Amino acid sequence: MDPTTQRAELEAAFSPRTVCVLYFAGARFAPGALPLDEVVAIAHECNVPVLVDAAAQIPPVSNLWHFTRDLSADVAIFSGGKGLRGPQSAGLVLGRRALIDACVRNGPPHHSLGRPMKVGKEEMLGMLAAVEWSLQQDEPALLASYEAMVQGWIDGLAGLPGIRVERGYPSEAGQPHSRAIIHLDATSSLSRSALVAALWDETPRIAVGELDPDAIALNPQTLEPGEDELVLKALRRLLD
């Protein structure tokens, strides 16, 4: 949906050819958009299902059922990677049985649109393990650990010449955790592109988000304990 769509515009957009409404969840799509529950109500009045693209909307893990059970969307789709930490080549399609069955009929081994997009048994078991792991986590403690990493980066980089570090919240996908934003000014020892390249050449490689022409983002999500220190040491060595 266009983030500036108004209720009357959405209502007028339905026709006998409308098969679904695709709603992109996440903070960067939300400004000005109609709330999902309102979109669902309008679509259901026209007997049109609502599919939520929630690829990066974990955490919180409760989103696995929030969009469908709580907000009455018909289907929610999640990436197997990202917050679930499962196979990148897999994902979850959750929702109404009739629509899930339709996905099955159009996927392998049936000869239809989804046949070439096979998910192997290994990916299926990987997804099962990822979901089980996610549901077993102490999510408040996990989010607190992300916050501690971000604060450690902010404190550890304070005072380095040519940079300014701040806490960014929420994440770029709207997840409820922070990240560290590093702004480089004209006196920095490295340009943004040079810093990104130097971090990528580290062992192990360090990948960062590239923001405006003079800023990068450090995201704590999926880092293992201690890896945040490797990031901090590399940055201090490169920028000091």
MOFEN-V32571 format. One record per backbone hydrogen bond with DSSP energy under -1.0 kcal/mol. NH is the residue of the N-H (numbers start at 1). CO is the residue of the C=O. Records with the same first field share a line. If there is no record, write none. Layout:
BEGIN
NH: CO, CO
END
This chain:
BEGIN
5: 2
10: 6
11: 7
12: 8
18: 15
21: 49
23: 51
25: 53
29: 26
33: 30
39: 35
40: 36
41: 37
42: 38
43: 39
44: 40
45: 41
46: 43
47: 44
48: 43
51: 21
52: 75
53: 23
54: 52, 77
57: 54
63: 60
64: 61
65: 62
66: 62
69: 65
71: 66
73: 67
74: 50
75: 50
76: 94
77: 52
78: 92
79: 55
80: 90
84: 81
85: 82
86: 80
90: 87
92: 78
94: 76
96: 74
100: 96
101: 97
102: 98
103: 99
104: 100
105: 101
106: 102
107: 104
110: 107
112: 110
114: 106
115: 112
117: 114
124: 120
125: 121
126: 122
127: 123
128: 124
129: 125
130: 126
131: 127
132: 128
133: 129
134: 130
135: 131
136: 132
139: 137
142: 138
143: 139
144: 140
145: 141
146: 142
147: 143
148: 144
149: 145
150: 146
151: 147
152: 148
153: 149
154: 150
155: 151
156: 152
157: 153
160: 157
163: 160
164: 183
166: 181
168: 179
171: 175
174: 171
177: 175
179: 168
180: 218
181: 166
182: 216
183: 164
184: 214
185: 162
188: 185
195: 191
196: 192
197: 193
198: 194
199: 195
200: 196
201: 197
202: 199
206: 199
209: 217
211: 215
215: 212
216: 182
217: 209
218: 180
223: 220
227: 224
230: 226
231: 227
232: 228
233: 229
234: 230
235: 231
236: 232
237: 233
238: 234
239: 235
240: 236
END
